[in-house]
Amino acid sequence: QVQLVESGGGLVQPGGSLRLSCAASGFIFSSYVMGWYRQAPGKQRELVASITSGGIINSADSVKGRFTISRDNAKNTVYLQMNSLKPEETAVYYCNARRTLNPANYWGQGTQVTVSS
């Protein structure tokens, strides 16, 4: 059974930092591109950053220089370090696992990030 379990969300002041984690199980982690997406109220879900098994990163322009995605293939875990957070980045953050060969796509349940003073 595939599981993606996010943790690390919460309330943080503008300019603060949070580190999200996503623990994966039930599939071959190293075969998947792992990503973080977010969805704010009334908006579409958008890519924050993704990382291949080999460490190739794709990230949204809006987070470059502030957010860092990383993965530990030995622990089947992907991380998102978020610094200098802004109120407009308040959203539910979702972990995603995607495979292009023999396509598959999995989502976590999401973790709420609220940036507010």
N, C-alpha and C positions, 0 to 999 in steps of 0.2 A: 504494500500500500504506500503510495507516494504521499509524503508529508513535507511541507515547507512551513517552518514555525519561526515567525519573526518575534523579536524582542528588542527592547531598548528604547521604545518610543516614550513620549511623555511631554510634560510642559517645560518649556525653556524660555528664557528671556531673549529678546532680540540681541544678536551678537554672540549668543551662547553656542554651545556645542552639544551634540549627541552622537552616540555610536549605535547604529542598528546592527543586529545580527540576524542571520537566517540559517537555521539548522535544517539540513536536508536529509531525507531518508527515503528508501524504497526505490531508488533508481541509481544508475551509475553516474555519480556526480561529475566525474571528470569528462564525461561525454557531452555535457550540456554547457551552453552559454548561460551564465547567471546574471540576473539584472535586478535593479530596483526601479520601480515605477511609483508615481504618486498621483493621487486624485483629490483635488480640492472640491469643496461643495459647489455643485453647479457647473463643474468643468470636466473635460475629458481626462481620462487617465493618460499620463505622459511619461516617457522614459526619463529617468534621472541619470542612470549610468548602467553599463553592462560590462562584463569581463569574460573573455574566453578562458578555456582551461589553460592555455598557454600564456595568459596574462595580457592579451590585447584588450584595451579599454576603449569604450565609446561613451561619451558623456555629453549631456546637454550643455550648450554654451553658457546657460545661466548659472551653472554650478561649478564650472571650471575654475580651479584655483581655490575653491572652498570645500568641495566634497571629494572624498577619495573612496573608491571602491576597491576591495581586495577579496581574495578568496584563499582558503586553506583546504586544498584537496585531500589532505590527510584527515581533516576533521569534518569534511563535508559541510563546510560553513562558508557563507559569504557575508562580508561586512560592508557597511557604509558609514564612514566617518564624516560627519557634517559639522562644519565650522562656520562661524559668522552667519548664523541663521537669521532669516528675515521673516517678518510677520506673514508675508504673502506665500511663504513656504509651508504654512499650516496646511496639512493634508493627511490623508491616510496613505501610508507608504507600504507598498506591496513587494514582496519577493517573487521573482519569476525564474523559472528554469525552462530553457528552450533548446530543442535539438532540431537541426535542419535536415540531417540525413535520417530517413525514416521519421518524419516530423512528429514532435511531441511538444506540448506546452503545458506547464503547470503553474499554479498561483498559490501563494500563501493567503492567509485570512486577513492580513493587513495589520499594521500597528499605527496608532494615531500619534502624530507629531503636532504639537501646538506651540507656536511661537508668539508669545504675548508677554507684555509687562503687567 
